[in-house]
Amino acid sequence: MTAFRHGPNREFEGLSRDYGYGLVVEFDKASDLQGYAEHPEHKAIGEVLVSLCAGGVAGIQVSDIEVV
């Protein structure tokens, strides 16, 4: 993980009002992301975060974006 950023959704365009907060995690390589995704500590904290969201897993959106 090379960066972790987070903050409230300011909702300027009115297109994502169901998501009040966002997290961005950056990796250098796809293989680093894969290792993170499979790591037991990531899975454990992910379960906690999902449980805090309205609707559980239905209340989150995950996007894996390759920036070129």
N, C-alpha and C positions, 0 to 999 in steps of 0.2 A: 504494500500500500504506500503510495507516494503522496497522497493528499486525502484529507477528509474535511469536508465543509458541510455546513448545515444552516438552516434558518427558516423563518416563516415564509409561507407562500404569500406574496404581496398581491397576487391575483389582478394584475393590471388589465389583462385582456378578457377576463371572464370565461376562460376556457378550462379551468381546472379547479373550480371552487370546492370540489369535494376533497381536495388535498390541502390541508392547512399548514403542512410543514414538509420540508424536503431535505434529503441527504445526498451528497455527491461523494463517491469514493473513487479515487483514481489509481490506476495501476500502469506500469510500464509495458507489460506484455500480457497477452491473453492467458498464458499459462499461469501468471501470477494471480489473475482473477479466478481461474479455476481452482487453484490451491486454496485461496481465501474462501471460496464458495463451499468447498468441501471440509474446511477445518471445523472440528468439533466446537471450539469456542465461538466461531461465527454462527454456527447453527443454534447454539444455546442462547446467545444474545439476540439473535433474530427472532426466536420464539418469544422472548420477553417483549421485544419491540412490537411484534405483530399483536400480541395480547393486549397491548396498550392502545391499539388503533380501533376506532369505531368500526365494527363489522369484521374485526380480525383480519384474516388474509384478504377478504373481499374489500377491505378498506385501504389497501396499499396498491401501489403501482411500482413495478420494477422494470427498468430498461437498462440493457447492457449495450452501450453505444461505443462503437469504434470511431474515434476521432482521427481523421486523416488530414 
